[in-house]
Amino acid sequence: MFNTIIALVAFAAVSLIGWGVAELKSKACGYVQNEEEKAVDDRLAQQLHENGFHELSIKDVIKSISTKGFTTI
């Protein structure tokens, strides 16, 4: 029983340390797009819109899906 308690405490300690490292890493190593990446994103978005793509709103999605089930004959 004593070994089980030690194992649970050790597991909790390792978990908390790992969580803390992950939180600090995400705050220390931020990602910022450079101008080249932004230009590529803009160019791809422009190509999508030229080819007829438009983003659906939630109302459009609700109209196109079946939310009431199937009708019987």
MOTA-V557889 format. One record per pair of residues at least 4 apart in sequence whose ideal C-beta (glycine too) atoms are under 8 Angstrom apart, sorted by the first residue. I is the first residue (numbers start at 1). J is the second residue. Records with the same first field share a line. If there is no record, write none. Layout:
BEGIN
I: J ; J
END
This chain:
BEGIN
1: 5
2: 6
3: 7
4: 8
5: 9
6: 10
7: 11
8: 12
9: 13
10: 14
11: 15
12: 16
13: 17
14: 18
15: 19
16: 20
17: 21
18: 22
19: 23
20: 24
21: 25
22: 26
23: 27
24: 28
25: 29
33: 37 ; 38 ; 41
34: 38
35: 39
36: 40
37: 41
38: 42
39: 43
40: 44
41: 45
42: 46
43: 47
44: 48
45: 49
46: 50
47: 51
48: 53
49: 53 ; 54
56: 60 ; 61 ; 64
57: 61
58: 62
59: 63
60: 64
61: 65
62: 67
66: 70
END
